[in-house]
């Protein structure tokens, strides 16, 4: 079970903060903290897909909208 810690890595190239980062949430003071289940899924996506893309193309990128809580939908 993962517990949200912005500075914790979920894969070689991505952090938990990357999952939760959302400009609308920041400007609207909306809590966009992902659940443990969301973090587990994000970790699998990052490890199995996104890390491979970063490695293959030798570029760093951070998705601009990875997770959006229900209040942001």
C-alpha positions, 0 to 999 in steps of 0.5 A: 500500500502506497501512501502519498509522499510528494518526494517519493519515487514511483519509478526511475523517472517519476515522483508521486508529486508528478501524479498529483500535480494539477494547476487548476487544483492549486489555483482552486485550493482543491485537494488532488491527493491520489489514493493508494490504488491510484498511486499503485496504478500510476507506478505500474504505468510509469514503470512499464510505459513512461520510463521506457519512453523517457529511456528510448527518446532520452527526454524528460517529460512530465504529463500535465494532467496525470490524475484528476480527483472527482472534484476536478472532473 
